[in-house]
Amino acid sequence: MTLTTAKWSLEDYHRMIEVGLLASRQVELLNGEIIDMPPEGPEHAQISTDAADYLRQLLGQKALVRDAKPITIKETNSEPEPDLAKLIGIEIAYNRREKTKTRVCYASKGFSDKRAGKETEERIKRE
């Protein structure tokens, strides 16, 4: 017997958020699948904060550095919440999930792989 997972659209995911279905869970939509995310530890939180502060200082007004905020990627039916994302051309409409001319240049999500006993990193690169 082959098992198939249910795929969720961005609209489904946003509706679940609106009605509070996911309120008590830390999740992300990745390629149409709702993924449970592990809690962030204190070391991870500090490294993310330090990196975001450094990038903001380095980039100034050239780009927006967002930390731990959702990014809607319609092409992959995803809404990850990367630790850091560098955005160029951000418009206020992005906050309402409307089509904008925003480019996600780099996003990074660190997470612990306790089974392997090491820290790994997932990267999303888009132009």
VMD Tcl script that builds the backbone (N, CA, C; Angstrom):
set m [mol new atoms 381]
animate dup $m
set s [atomselect $m all]
$s set {name element resname resid chain x y z} {
  {N N MET 1 A 0.838 -1.180 0.000}
  {CA C MET 1 A 0.000 0.000 0.000}
  {C C MET 1 A 0.882 1.243 0.000}
  {N N THR 2 A 0.638 2.132 -0.935}
  {CA C THR 2 A 1.391 3.371 -1.026}
  {C C THR 2 A 0.649 4.475 -0.286}
  {N N LEU 3 A 1.374 5.193 0.559}
  {CA C LEU 3 A 0.783 6.320 1.291}
  {C C LEU 3 A 1.082 7.617 0.564}
  {N N THR 4 A 0.095 8.461 0.494}
  {CA C THR 4 A 0.250 9.767 -0.134}
  {C C THR 4 A -0.118 10.832 0.887}
  {N N THR 5 A 0.728 11.842 1.014}
  {CA C THR 5 A 0.415 12.927 1.941}
  {C C THR 5 A -0.490 13.940 1.262}
  {N N ALA 6 A -1.327 14.574 2.040}
  {CA C ALA 6 A -2.197 15.630 1.509}
  {C C ALA 6 A -1.360 16.877 1.263}
  {N N LYS 7 A -1.543 17.507 0.132}
  {CA C LYS 7 A -0.849 18.755 -0.188}
  {C C LYS 7 A -1.803 19.908 0.082}
  {N N TRP 8 A -1.280 20.949 0.706}
  {CA C TRP 8 A -2.077 22.116 1.064}
  {C C TRP 8 A -1.671 23.297 0.193}
  {N N SER 9 A -2.637 24.089 -0.205}
  {CA C SER 9 A -2.351 25.305 -0.963}
  {C C SER 9 A -1.997 26.422 0.019}
  {N N LEU 10 A -1.425 27.482 -0.495}
  {CA C LEU 10 A -1.160 28.656 0.348}
  {C C LEU 10 A -2.466 29.205 0.911}
  {N N GLU 11 A -3.520 29.179 0.107}
  {CA C GLU 11 A -4.818 29.685 0.569}
  {C C GLU 11 A -5.344 28.841 1.727}
  {N N ASP 12 A -5.221 27.501 1.611}
  {CA C ASP 12 A -5.632 26.612 2.703}
  {C C ASP 12 A -4.848 26.924 3.972}
  {N N TYR 13 A -3.548 27.065 3.825}
  {CA C TYR 13 A -2.656 27.323 4.953}
  {C C TYR 13 A -3.008 28.647 5.640}
  {N N HIS 14 A -3.210 29.682 4.839}
  {CA C HIS 14 A -3.561 30.996 5.404}
  {C C HIS 14 A -4.914 30.943 6.109}
  {N N ARG 15 A -5.835 30.186 5.552}
  {CA C ARG 15 A -7.152 30.040 6.191}
  {C C ARG 15 A -7.026 29.314 7.537}
  {N N MET 16 A -6.202 28.267 7.595}
  {CA C MET 16 A -5.977 27.558 8.860}
  {C C MET 16 A -5.407 28.506 9.918}
  {N N ILE 17 A -4.515 29.397 9.490}
  {CA C ILE 17 A -3.945 30.386 10.409}
  {C C ILE 17 A -5.033 31.351 10.870}
  {N N GLU 18 A -5.837 31.853 9.933}
  {CA C GLU 18 A -6.896 32.823 10.251}
  {C C GLU 18 A -7.904 32.291 11.265}
  {N N VAL 19 A -8.284 31.031 11.145}
  {CA C VAL 19 A -9.293 30.474 12.051}
  {C C VAL 19 A -8.684 29.916 13.340}
  {N N GLY 20 A -7.356 29.989 13.472}
  {CA C GLY 20 A -6.706 29.571 14.704}
  {C C GLY 20 A -6.367 28.102 14.794}
  {N N LEU 21 A -6.522 27.373 13.698}
  {CA C LEU 21 A -6.264 25.938 13.716}
  {C C LEU 21 A -4.811 25.602 14.057}
  {N N LEU 22 A -3.899 26.491 13.681}
  {CA C LEU 22 A -2.476 26.231 13.916}
  {C C LEU 22 A -1.896 27.092 15.034}
  {N N ALA 23 A -2.739 27.736 15.809}
  {CA C ALA 23 A -2.301 28.714 16.813}
  {C C ALA 23 A -1.341 28.140 17.849}
  {N N SER 24 A -1.514 26.918 18.243}
  {CA C SER 24 A -0.681 26.352 19.300}
  {C C SER 24 A 0.508 25.562 18.754}
  {N N ARG 25 A 0.749 25.656 17.450}
  {CA C ARG 25 A 1.818 24.868 16.837}
  {C C ARG 25 A 2.799 25.764 16.101}
  {N N GLN 26 A 4.055 25.389 16.124}
  {CA C GLN 26 A 5.092 26.081 15.355}
  {C C GLN 26 A 5.294 25.295 14.074}
  {N N VAL 27 A 4.718 25.785 12.971}
  {CA C VAL 27 A 4.767 25.060 11.705}
  {C C VAL 27 A 5.116 25.999 10.557}
  {N N GLU 28 A 5.507 25.394 9.439}
  {CA C GLU 28 A 5.755 26.114 8.190}
  {C C GLU 28 A 5.143 25.296 7.054}
  {N N LEU 29 A 4.774 25.970 5.984}
  {CA C LEU 29 A 4.311 25.287 4.777}
  {C C LEU 29 A 5.494 25.196 3.819}
  {N N LEU 30 A 5.913 23.981 3.504}
  {CA C LEU 30 A 7.035 23.755 2.592}
  {C C LEU 30 A 6.600 22.796 1.498}
  {N N ASN 31 A 6.581 23.290 0.271}
  {CA C ASN 31 A 6.176 22.490 -0.888}
  {C C ASN 31 A 4.820 21.829 -0.675}
  {N N GLY 32 A 3.887 22.580 -0.080}
  {CA C GLY 32 A 2.532 22.088 0.110}
  {C C GLY 32 A 2.341 21.198 1.321}
  {N N GLU 33 A 3.384 20.970 2.098}
  {CA C GLU 33 A 3.277 20.132 3.292}
  {C C GLU 33 A 3.473 20.992 4.539}
  {N N ILE 34 A 2.656 20.756 5.552}
  {CA C ILE 34 A 2.785 21.477 6.817}
  {C C ILE 34 A 3.787 20.721 7.675}
  {N N ILE 35 A 4.868 21.399 8.015}
  {CA C ILE 35 A 5.987 20.784 8.716}
  {C C ILE 35 A 6.087 21.347 10.131}
  {N N ASP 36 A 6.146 20.460 11.131}
  {CA C ASP 36 A 6.393 20.882 12.512}
  {C C ASP 36 A 7.835 21.340 12.624}
  {N N MET 37 A 8.042 22.484 13.264}
  {CA C MET 37 A 9.387 23.016 13.453}
  {C C MET 37 A 9.803 22.862 14.913}
  {N N PRO 38 A 11.046 22.452 15.140}
  {CA C PRO 38 A 11.509 22.297 16.523}
  {C C PRO 38 A 11.670 23.664 17.185}
  {N N PRO 39 A 11.604 23.709 18.510}
  {CA C PRO 39 A 11.804 24.982 19.201}
  {C C PRO 39 A 13.240 25.474 19.016}
  {N N GLU 40 A 13.397 26.790 19.050}
  {CA C GLU 40 A 14.703 27.407 18.890}
  {C C GLU 40 A 15.397 27.485 20.248}
  {N N GLY 41 A 16.620 26.987 20.326}
  {CA C GLY 41 A 17.386 27.043 21.565}
  {C C GLY 41 A 18.045 28.402 21.751}
  {N N PRO 42 A 18.570 28.684 22.949}
  {CA C PRO 42 A 19.158 29.992 23.231}
  {C C PRO 42 A 20.382 30.317 22.374}
  {N N GLU 43 A 21.243 29.335 22.102}
  {CA C GLU 43 A 22.425 29.608 21.275}
  {C C GLU 43 A 22.021 29.955 19.847}
  {N N HIS 44 A 21.104 29.189 19.306}
  {CA C HIS 44 A 20.588 29.438 17.954}
  {C C HIS 44 A 19.973 30.839 17.875}
  {N N ALA 45 A 19.172 31.191 18.884}
  {CA C ALA 45 A 18.521 32.507 18.916}
  {C C ALA 45 A 19.552 33.632 18.934}
  {N N GLN 46 A 20.598 33.488 19.717}
  {CA C GLN 46 A 21.613 34.537 19.804}
  {C C GLN 46 A 22.396 34.678 18.510}
  {N N ILE 47 A 22.756 33.556 17.896}
  {CA C ILE 47 A 23.489 33.596 16.622}
  {C C ILE 47 A 22.633 34.261 15.547}
  {N N SER 48 A 21.347 33.921 15.495}
  {CA C SER 48 A 20.447 34.536 14.512}
  {C C SER 48 A 20.337 36.039 14.732}
  {N N THR 49 A 20.206 36.456 15.986}
  {CA C THR 49 A 20.109 37.883 16.314}
  {C C THR 49 A 21.380 38.613 15.922}
  {N N ASP 50 A 22.534 38.054 16.281}
  {CA C ASP 50 A 23.819 38.689 15.944}
  {C C ASP 50 A 24.000 38.804 14.433}
  {N N ALA 51 A 23.648 37.745 13.701}
  {CA C ALA 51 A 23.789 37.769 12.239}
  {C C ALA 51 A 22.864 38.808 11.618}
  {N N ALA 52 A 21.628 38.897 12.103}
  {CA C ALA 52 A 20.678 39.887 11.578}
  {C C ALA 52 A 21.175 41.308 11.855}
  {N N ASP 53 A 21.667 41.560 13.054}
  {CA C ASP 53 A 22.200 42.889 13.389}
  {C C ASP 53 A 23.372 43.255 12.487}
  {N N TYR 54 A 24.273 42.294 12.270}
  {CA C TYR 54 A 25.434 42.524 11.405}
  {C C TYR 54 A 24.995 42.845 9.974}
  {N N LEU 55 A 24.061 42.046 9.431}
  {CA C LEU 55 A 23.609 42.283 8.056}
  {C C LEU 55 A 22.890 43.619 7.913}
  {N N ARG 56 A 22.092 43.996 8.903}
  {CA C ARG 56 A 21.416 45.301 8.848}
  {C C ARG 56 A 22.434 46.436 8.802}
  {N N GLN 57 A 23.470 46.321 9.619}
  {CA C GLN 57 A 24.512 47.343 9.644}
  {C C GLN 57 A 25.273 47.361 8.317}
  {N N LEU 58 A 25.589 46.203 7.787}
  {CA C LEU 58 A 26.343 46.087 6.543}
  {C C LEU 58 A 25.551 46.582 5.333}
  {N N LEU 59 A 24.273 46.221 5.251}
  {CA C LEU 59 A 23.466 46.512 4.070}
  {C C LEU 59 A 22.751 47.856 4.128}
  {N N GLY 60 A 22.523 48.381 5.329}
  {CA C GLY 60 A 21.834 49.661 5.460}
  {C C GLY 60 A 20.496 49.651 4.751}
  {N N GLN 61 A 20.285 50.622 3.867}
  {CA C GLN 61 A 19.026 50.771 3.135}
  {C C GLN 61 A 18.996 49.996 1.813}
  {N N LYS 62 A 20.066 49.268 1.496}
  {CA C LYS 62 A 20.131 48.532 0.225}
  {C C LYS 62 A 19.191 47.338 0.188}
  {N N ALA 63 A 18.875 46.788 1.341}
  {CA C ALA 63 A 18.011 45.609 1.413}
  {C C ALA 63 A 17.365 45.563 2.788}
  {N N LEU 64 A 16.283 44.837 2.869}
  {CA C LEU 64 A 15.622 44.617 4.148}
  {C C LEU 64 A 16.049 43.252 4.667}
  {N N VAL 65 A 16.496 43.216 5.908}
  {CA C VAL 65 A 16.832 41.950 6.545}
  {C C VAL 65 A 15.681 41.607 7.475}
  {N N ARG 66 A 15.030 40.496 7.190}
  {CA C ARG 66 A 13.921 40.025 8.039}
  {C C ARG 66 A 14.389 38.806 8.791}
  {N N ASP 67 A 14.042 38.753 10.060}
  {CA C ASP 67 A 14.425 37.585 10.833}
  {C C ASP 67 A 13.195 36.917 11.424}
  {N N ALA 68 A 13.128 35.594 11.181}
  {CA C ALA 68 A 12.044 34.745 11.691}
  {C C ALA 68 A 10.661 35.251 11.295}
  {N N LYS 69 A 10.514 35.677 10.057}
  {CA C LYS 69 A 9.225 36.135 9.526}
  {C C LYS 69 A 8.877 35.286 8.304}
  {N N PRO 70 A 7.591 35.023 8.084}
  {CA C PRO 70 A 7.209 34.198 6.931}
  {C C PRO 70 A 7.476 34.890 5.599}
  {N N ILE 71 A 7.844 34.075 4.622}
  {CA C ILE 71 A 8.049 34.541 3.247}
  {C C ILE 71 A 7.194 33.662 2.353}
  {N N THR 72 A 6.266 34.264 1.636}
  {CA C THR 72 A 5.386 33.521 0.746}
  {C C THR 72 A 6.085 33.297 -0.588}
  {N N ILE 73 A 6.191 32.031 -0.988}
  {CA C ILE 73 A 6.799 31.671 -2.270}
  {C C ILE 73 A 5.752 30.881 -3.052}
  {N N LYS 74 A 4.998 31.584 -3.876}
  {CA C LYS 74 A 3.879 30.961 -4.589}
  {C C LYS 74 A 4.329 29.856 -5.537}
  {N N GLU 75 A 5.499 30.024 -6.151}
  {CA C GLU 75 A 5.966 29.042 -7.134}
  {C C GLU 75 A 6.157 27.655 -6.538}
  {N N THR 76 A 6.475 27.576 -5.257}
  {CA C THR 76 A 6.712 26.273 -4.628}
  {C C THR 76 A 5.639 25.924 -3.596}
  {N N ASN 77 A 4.577 26.743 -3.542}
  {CA C ASN 77 A 3.499 26.523 -2.582}
  {C C ASN 77 A 4.063 26.405 -1.163}
  {N N SER 78 A 4.900 27.403 -0.813}
  {CA C SER 78 A 5.613 27.379 0.460}
  {C C SER 78 A 5.503 28.711 1.185}
  {N N GLU 79 A 5.611 28.636 2.506}
  {CA C GLU 79 A 5.712 29.833 3.327}
  {C C GLU 79 A 6.639 29.525 4.512}
  {N N PRO 80 A 7.943 29.438 4.213}
  {CA C PRO 80 A 8.898 29.184 5.285}
  {C C PRO 80 A 9.071 30.423 6.164}
  {N N GLU 81 A 9.625 30.209 7.355}
  {CA C GLU 81 A 9.986 31.302 8.249}
  {C C GLU 81 A 11.478 31.182 8.516}
  {N N PRO 82 A 12.295 31.629 7.564}
  {CA C PRO 82 A 13.744 31.470 7.724}
  {C C PRO 82 A 14.275 32.315 8.875}
  {N N ASP 83 A 15.387 31.861 9.440}
  {CA C ASP 83 A 16.029 32.641 10.497}
  {C C ASP 83 A 16.373 34.028 9.980}
  {N N LEU 84 A 16.917 34.091 8.773}
  {CA C LEU 84 A 17.289 35.360 8.149}
  {C C LEU 84 A 16.902 35.338 6.683}
  {N N ALA 85 A 16.461 36.480 6.188}
  {CA C ALA 85 A 16.191 36.622 4.761}
  {C C ALA 85 A 16.599 38.016 4.338}
  {N N LYS 86 A 17.284 38.099 3.209}
  {CA C LYS 86 A 17.662 39.390 2.635}
  {C C LYS 86 A 16.714 39.660 1.478}
  {N N LEU 87 A 15.936 40.734 1.579}
  {CA C LEU 87 A 14.939 41.070 0.573}
  {C C LEU 87 A 15.294 42.391 -0.087}
  {N N ILE 88 A 15.120 42.443 -1.388}
  {CA C ILE 88 A 15.354 43.682 -2.140}
  {C C ILE 88 A 14.050 44.077 -2.812}
  {N N GLY 89 A 13.717 45.361 -2.768}
  {CA C GLY 89 A 12.513 45.869 -3.420}
  {C C GLY 89 A 11.257 45.598 -2.630}
  {N N ILE 90 A 11.377 45.496 -1.317}
  {CA C ILE 90 A 10.196 45.203 -0.491}
  {C C ILE 90 A 9.199 46.351 -0.597}
  {N N GLU 91 A 7.959 46.001 -0.702}
  {CA C GLU 91 A 6.886 46.982 -0.727}
  {C C GLU 91 A 5.940 46.681 0.417}
  {N N ILE 92 A 5.224 47.679 0.858}
  {CA C ILE 92 A 4.307 47.489 1.992}
  {C C ILE 92 A 3.261 46.423 1.692}
  {N N ALA 93 A 2.901 46.249 0.433}
  {CA C ALA 93 A 1.891 45.254 0.073}
  {C C ALA 93 A 2.343 43.841 0.400}
  {N N TYR 94 A 3.642 43.611 0.526}
  {CA C TYR 94 A 4.136 42.271 0.851}
  {C C TYR 94 A 3.532 41.783 2.159}
  {N N ASN 95 A 3.315 42.700 3.074}
  {CA C ASN 95 A 2.744 42.341 4.363}
  {C C ASN 95 A 1.320 41.809 4.234}
  {N N ARG 96 A 0.654 42.132 3.132}
  {CA C ARG 96 A -0.705 41.644 2.906}
  {C C ARG 96 A -0.710 40.474 1.922}
  {N N ARG 97 A 0.465 39.921 1.646}
  {CA C ARG 97 A 0.639 38.776 0.745}
  {C C ARG 97 A 0.164 39.067 -0.673}
  {N N GLU 98 A 0.245 40.320 -1.069}
  {CA C GLU 98 A -0.122 40.670 -2.441}
  {C C GLU 98 A 1.116 40.545 -3.324}
  {N N LYS 99 A 0.879 40.487 -4.619}
  {CA C LYS 99 A 1.995 40.393 -5.558}
  {C C LYS 99 A 2.817 41.673 -5.491}
  {N N THR 100 A 4.110 41.516 -5.310}
  {CA C THR 100 A 5.019 42.659 -5.254}
  {C C THR 100 A 6.222 42.376 -6.131}
  {N N LYS 101 A 7.108 43.326 -6.197}
  {CA C LYS 101 A 8.341 43.156 -6.948}
  {C C LYS 101 A 9.493 42.804 -6.014}
  {N N THR 102 A 9.193 42.202 -4.910}
  {CA C THR 102 A 10.204 41.827 -3.931}
  {C C THR 102 A 11.006 40.630 -4.430}
  {N N ARG 103 A 12.302 40.688 -4.260}
  {CA C ARG 103 A 13.165 39.553 -4.573}
  {C C ARG 103 A 13.742 39.018 -3.278}
  {N N VAL 104 A 13.583 37.725 -3.047}
  {CA C VAL 104 A 14.230 37.077 -1.916}
  {C C VAL 104 A 15.588 36.649 -2.424}
  {N N CYS 105 A 16.632 37.328 -1.980}
  {CA C CYS 105 A 17.978 37.030 -2.471}
  {C C CYS 105 A 18.628 35.896 -1.717}
  {N N TYR 106 A 18.334 35.787 -0.440}
  {CA C TYR 106 A 18.950 34.733 0.360}
  {C C TYR 106 A 18.116 34.511 1.609}
  {N N ALA 107 A 17.908 33.270 1.945}
  {CA C ALA 107 A 17.222 32.942 3.194}
  {C C ALA 107 A 17.927 31.749 3.808}
  {N N SER 108 A 18.052 31.747 5.118}
  {CA C SER 108 A 18.750 30.673 5.806}
  {C C SER 108 A 17.947 30.208 7.001}
  {N N LYS 109 A 17.845 28.906 7.149}
  {CA C LYS 109 A 17.118 28.315 8.275}
  {C C LYS 109 A 18.035 27.286 8.907}
  {N N GLY 110 A 18.464 27.539 10.121}
  {CA C GLY 110 A 19.295 26.581 10.836}
  {C C GLY 110 A 18.412 25.715 11.717}
  {N N PHE 111 A 18.757 24.470 11.875}
  {CA C PHE 111 A 17.991 23.608 12.767}
  {C C PHE 111 A 18.897 22.498 13.262}
  {N N SER 112 A 18.582 21.986 14.412}
  {CA C SER 112 A 19.394 20.919 14.997}
  {C C SER 112 A 18.944 19.572 14.470}
  {N N ASP 113 A 19.900 18.765 14.104}
  {CA C ASP 113 A 19.637 17.385 13.732}
  {C C ASP 113 A 20.155 16.539 14.890}
  {N N LYS 114 A 19.273 16.292 15.860}
  {CA C LYS 114 A 19.695 15.601 17.077}
  {C C LYS 114 A 20.142 14.173 16.795}
  {N N ARG 115 A 19.572 13.544 15.782}
  {CA C ARG 115 A 19.969 12.175 15.460}
  {C C ARG 115 A 21.420 12.133 14.988}
  {N N ALA 116 A 21.814 13.139 14.215}
  {CA C ALA 116 A 23.185 13.175 13.712}
  {C C ALA 116 A 24.115 13.876 14.699}
  {N N GLY 117 A 23.546 14.542 15.704}
  {CA C GLY 117 A 24.356 15.227 16.706}
  {C C GLY 117 A 25.089 16.425 16.160}
  {N N LYS 118 A 24.497 17.098 15.173}
  {CA C LYS 118 A 25.175 18.259 14.595}
  {C C LYS 118 A 24.157 19.296 14.159}
  {N N GLU 119 A 24.634 20.484 13.953}
  {CA C GLU 119 A 23.808 21.586 13.473}
  {C C GLU 119 A 23.855 21.567 11.946}
  {N N THR 120 A 22.716 21.659 11.316}
  {CA C THR 120 A 22.652 21.702 9.862}
  {C C THR 120 A 21.969 22.983 9.434}
  {N N GLU 121 A 22.034 23.292 8.175}
  {CA C GLU 121 A 21.439 24.522 7.681}
  {C C GLU 121 A 20.726 24.258 6.361}
  {N N GLU 122 A 19.537 24.788 6.250}
  {CA C GLU 122 A 18.761 24.699 5.018}
  {C C GLU 122 A 18.793 26.087 4.389}
  {N N ARG 123 A 19.081 26.167 3.117}
  {CA C ARG 123 A 19.157 27.462 2.451}
  {C C ARG 123 A 18.180 27.521 1.293}
  {N N ILE 124 A 17.613 28.687 1.118}
  {CA C ILE 124 A 16.719 28.938 -0.007}
  {C C ILE 124 A 17.325 30.099 -0.760}
  {N N LYS 125 A 17.746 29.866 -2.001}
  {CA C LYS 125 A 18.301 30.943 -2.807}
  {C C LYS 125 A 17.349 31.231 -3.942}
  {N N ARG 126 A 17.021 32.493 -4.113}
  {CA C ARG 126 A 16.105 32.889 -5.184}
  {C C ARG 126 A 16.588 34.186 -5.784}
  {N N GLU 127 A 16.409 34.325 -7.038}
  {CA C GLU 127 A 16.725 35.579 -7.734}
  {C C GLU 127 A 15.484 36.075 -8.418}
}
mol reanalyze $m
mol bondsrecalc $m
mol representation Tube
mol addrep $m
